[in-house]
Amino acid sequence: MNTSAIKKMEIARSLSLVPPGSLDKIKKYIETFIAESEMAKQTDRSLKGLWKNKGFEKIADLDAELKAVRREMENSILRRKF
């Protein structure tokens, strides 16, 4: 069994020993951890404009250039000796 599952079981067992009046405090304490973890999640980011002003706009026929580079890489890979 992994350690996080063991820890959860130990916490659940310990909760049975807590006086009923303190359960609300423990619940609020746990909720603060949950709220912090939700805030820490990263939001999705857009990559739009990532290559803007990097020099690609100066290439007259970008599609043809990409095809040539891909062909060159393919030939390079095929020439390798394994």
N, CA, C and O of each residue as an XYZ file, in Angstrom:
328
protein
N       0.855     -1.175      0.000
C       0.000      0.000      0.000
C       0.900      1.236      0.000
O       1.929      1.254      0.676
N       0.521      2.255     -0.745
C       1.373      3.437     -0.804
C       1.254      4.274      0.466
O       0.315      4.124      1.248
N       2.219      5.145      0.645
C       2.302      5.895      1.898
C       1.150      6.876      2.071
O       0.713      7.104      3.199
N       0.644      7.464      0.984
C      -0.455      8.420      1.146
C      -1.719      7.705      1.617
O      -2.475      8.264      2.413
N      -1.962      6.506      1.154
C      -3.124      5.748      1.601
C      -2.990      5.390      3.076
O      -3.964      5.441      3.827
N      -1.795      5.034      3.478
C      -1.552      4.707      4.894
C      -1.778      5.934      5.767
O      -2.395      5.846      6.828
N      -1.273      7.082      5.312
C      -1.447      8.313      6.086
C      -2.921      8.677      6.215
O      -3.370      9.107      7.278
N      -3.678      8.503      5.122
C      -5.111      8.804      5.179
C      -5.821      7.898      6.181
O      -6.699      8.342      6.921
N      -5.436      6.633      6.194
C      -6.047      5.702      7.148
C      -5.696      6.091      8.578
O      -6.547      6.017      9.464
N      -4.461      6.502      8.812
C      -4.047      6.917     10.155
C      -4.804      8.166     10.596
O      -5.203      8.276     11.756
N      -5.002      9.100      9.680
C      -5.745     10.320     10.007
C      -7.197      9.981     10.329
O      -7.763     10.499     11.292
N      -7.792      9.113      9.522
C      -9.185      8.715      9.778
C      -9.310      8.034     11.137
O     -10.275      8.264     11.866
N      -8.336      7.201     11.472
C      -8.347      6.515     12.770
C      -8.195      7.538     13.903
O      -8.861      7.428     14.932
N      -7.333      8.515     13.714
C      -7.136      9.542     14.736
C      -8.371     10.408     14.907
O      -8.654     10.874     16.011
N      -9.117     10.632     13.817
C     -10.328     11.444     13.907
C     -11.376     10.810     14.815
O     -12.189     11.513     15.416
N     -11.358      9.501     14.914
C     -12.338      8.844     15.787
C     -12.049      9.128     17.261
O     -12.924      8.953     18.109
N     -10.835      9.563     17.568
C     -10.466      9.866     18.951
C     -10.670     11.340     19.317
O     -10.568     11.713     20.485
N     -10.957     12.167     18.320
C     -11.113     13.609     18.548
C     -12.468     13.875     19.203
O     -13.472     13.282     18.809
N     -12.502     14.769     20.207
C     -13.784     15.122     20.835
C     -14.721     15.763     19.800
O     -14.265     16.510     18.935
N     -15.997     15.481     19.884
C     -16.959     15.996     18.895
C     -16.932     17.516     18.736
O     -17.193     18.019     17.643
N     -16.631     18.236     19.772
C     -16.595     19.699     19.692
C     -15.457     20.231     18.845
O     -15.517     21.364     18.368
N     -14.428     19.437     18.653
C     -13.266     19.890     17.879
C     -13.344     19.515     16.404
O     -12.505     19.944     15.612
N     -14.331     18.728     16.032
C     -14.427     18.278     14.635
C     -14.645     19.434     13.655
O     -14.148     19.399     12.530
N     -15.389     20.457     14.085
C     -15.610     21.612     13.205
C     -14.299     22.338     12.913
O     -14.066     22.769     11.784
N     -13.446     22.475     13.924
C     -12.147     23.130     13.745
C     -11.285     22.339     12.756
O     -10.633     22.915     11.885
N     -11.293     21.032     12.903
C     -10.497     20.177     12.026
C     -11.027     20.253     10.591
O     -10.250     20.289      9.637
N     -12.353     20.277     10.447
C     -12.958     20.368      9.118
C     -12.556     21.661      8.425
O     -12.203     21.649      7.245
N     -12.606     22.782      9.150
C     -12.209     24.073      8.572
C     -10.724     24.072      8.214
O     -10.328     24.632      7.193
N      -9.911     23.447      9.049
C      -8.466     23.366      8.796
C      -8.198     22.596      7.502
O      -7.376     23.006      6.683
N      -8.891     21.492      7.333
C      -8.720     20.686      6.116
C      -9.202     21.466      4.895
O      -8.581     21.397      3.834
N     -10.297     22.202      5.033
C     -10.816     22.990      3.917
C      -9.839     24.069      3.469
O      -9.804     24.418      2.290
N      -9.038     24.605      4.405
C      -8.036     25.605      3.995
C      -6.963     24.962      3.111
O      -6.488     25.592      2.166
N      -6.581     23.733      3.403
C      -5.608     23.035      2.561
C      -6.168     22.786      1.166
O      -5.471     22.937      0.163
N      -7.442     22.400      1.125
C      -8.077     22.139     -0.165
C      -8.148     23.427     -0.985
O      -7.869     23.415     -2.184
N      -8.516     24.520     -0.355
C      -8.612     25.803     -1.060
C      -7.246     26.240     -1.579
O      -7.143     26.744     -2.697
N      -6.202     26.054     -0.785
C      -4.854     26.430     -1.214
C      -4.408     25.597     -2.408
O      -3.784     26.125     -3.329
N      -4.716     24.317     -2.406
C      -4.290     23.463     -3.511
C      -5.041     23.819     -4.791
O      -4.478     23.716     -5.881
N      -6.295     24.233     -4.679
C      -7.058     24.643     -5.857
C      -6.524     25.943     -6.423
O      -6.542     26.142     -7.638
N      -6.050     26.831     -5.564
C      -5.490     28.097     -6.026
C      -4.144     27.881     -6.697
O      -3.765     28.649     -7.580
N      -3.422     26.854     -6.295
C      -2.088     26.610     -6.826
C      -2.111     25.982     -8.211
O      -1.085     25.959     -8.891
N      -3.271     25.468     -8.647
C      -3.351     24.854     -9.963
C      -3.079     25.901    -11.040
O      -3.578     27.025    -10.973
N      -2.287     25.517    -12.024
C      -1.974     26.441    -13.106
C      -3.134     26.491    -14.094
O      -3.822     25.500    -14.337
N      -3.316     27.649    -14.638
C      -4.344     27.800    -15.651
C      -3.737     27.526    -17.017
O      -2.527     27.646    -17.209
N      -4.588     27.158    -17.958
C      -4.123     26.925    -19.317
C      -3.631     28.230    -19.916
O      -4.213     29.293    -19.701
N      -2.556     28.129    -20.666
C      -2.001     29.314    -21.308
C      -2.004     29.111    -22.814
O      -1.859     27.991    -23.305
N      -2.166     30.177    -23.517
C      -2.174     30.121    -24.971
C      -0.755     30.335    -25.493
O       0.013     31.134    -24.956
N      -0.433     29.605    -26.546
C       0.875     29.762    -27.182
C       0.781     30.663    -28.413
O       1.727     30.776    -29.192
N      -0.376     31.298    -28.572
C      -0.585     32.180    -29.711
C       0.431     33.323    -29.665
O       0.605     33.978    -28.638
N       1.080     33.541    -30.775
C       2.053     34.619    -30.871
C       3.431     34.251    -30.371
O       4.300     35.118    -30.278
N       3.656     32.993    -30.047
C       4.939     32.555    -29.504
C       6.093     32.821    -30.465
O       7.178     33.222    -30.045
N       5.855     32.598    -31.757
C       6.916     32.750    -32.754
C       6.860     34.099    -33.464
O       7.566     34.302    -34.452
N       6.050     35.003    -32.990
C       5.930     36.315    -33.611
C       7.245     37.094    -33.460
O       7.868     37.094    -32.398
N       7.639     37.746    -34.538
C       8.866     38.572    -34.579
C      10.129     37.775    -34.307
O      11.082     38.288    -33.720
N      10.135     36.512    -34.736
C      11.328     35.674    -34.573
C      12.061     35.491    -35.897
O      13.070     34.789    -35.950
N      11.569     36.114    -36.969
C      12.248     36.040    -38.256
C      11.540     35.176    -39.274
O      11.899     35.197    -40.451
N      10.545     34.415    -38.853
C       9.840     33.550    -39.796
C       9.021     34.351    -40.805
O       8.757     33.881    -41.911
N       8.619     35.569    -40.416
C       7.825     36.382    -41.335
C       8.656     36.879    -42.519
O       8.098     37.344    -43.513
N       9.989     36.783    -42.419
C      10.871     37.209    -43.507
C      11.012     36.141    -44.590
O      11.484     36.440    -45.687
N      10.611     34.901    -44.300
C      10.706     33.813    -45.270
C       9.538     33.947    -46.243
O       8.375     33.964    -45.839
N       9.866     34.041    -47.533
C       8.855     34.287    -48.559
C       7.855     33.130    -48.660
O       6.645     33.356    -48.630
N       8.347     31.901    -48.779
C       7.464     30.741    -48.924
C       7.754     29.775    -47.770
O       8.549     28.845    -47.906
N       7.114     30.009    -46.671
C       7.377     29.245    -45.452
C       7.029     27.766    -45.631
O       7.768     26.901    -45.161
N       5.921     27.464    -46.301
C       5.520     26.064    -46.495
C       6.573     25.290    -47.276
O       6.915     24.164    -46.914
N       7.085     25.886    -48.339
C       8.117     25.216    -49.143
C       9.392     25.027    -48.330
O      10.051     23.992    -48.434
N       9.733     26.001    -47.542
C      10.935     25.913    -46.701
C      10.789     24.793    -45.672
O      11.734     24.042    -45.432
N       9.616     24.680    -45.070
C       9.381     23.610    -44.101
C       9.469     22.233    -44.766
O      10.046     21.304    -44.199
N       8.903     22.104    -45.956
C       8.979     20.835    -46.680
C      10.427     20.462    -46.970
O      10.813     19.302    -46.832
N      11.231     21.451    -47.372
C      12.635     21.193    -47.675
C      13.393     20.748    -46.431
O      14.204     19.823    -46.492
N      13.135     21.394    -45.320
C      13.806     21.035    -44.067
C      13.392     19.637    -43.615
O      14.230     18.858    -43.161
N      12.113     19.320    -43.736
C      11.639     17.981    -43.366
C      12.273     16.915    -44.253
O      12.663     15.853    -43.769
N      12.376     17.195    -45.546
C      12.993     16.252    -46.478
C      14.466     16.042    -46.119
O      14.968     14.919    -46.145
N      15.140     17.124    -45.790
C      16.547     17.049    -45.396
C      16.724     16.217    -44.134
O      17.650     15.410    -44.046
N      15.843     16.408    -43.157
C      15.925     15.623    -41.918
C      15.634     14.151    -42.182
O      16.294     13.276    -41.622
N      14.648     13.877    -43.032
C      14.312     12.505    -43.359
C      15.499     11.802    -44.008
O      15.827     10.671    -43.649
N      16.141     12.471    -44.963
C      17.307     11.884    -45.625
C      18.458     11.662    -44.639
O      19.166     10.658    -44.716
N      18.633     12.594    -43.729
C      19.684     12.465    -42.726
C      19.440     11.252    -41.834
O      20.369     10.516    -41.502
N      18.199     11.056    -41.455
C      17.851      9.913    -40.597
C      18.047      8.608    -41.352
O      18.556      7.637    -40.793
N      17.647      8.580    -42.617
C      17.764      7.356    -43.393
C      19.225      6.995    -43.671
O      19.538      5.819    -43.859
N      20.114      7.972    -43.700
C      21.535      7.701    -43.958
C      22.262      7.154    -42.727
O      23.359      6.608    -42.844
N      21.670      7.296    -41.582
C      22.320      6.824    -40.357
C      22.498      5.311    -40.392
O      21.684      4.570    -40.942
N      23.581      4.896    -39.790
C      23.839      3.463    -39.672
C      23.530      3.059    -38.235
O      24.039      3.653    -37.284
N      22.698      2.052    -38.099
C      22.305      1.607    -36.762
C      23.055      0.418    -36.335
O      22.841     -0.083    -35.231
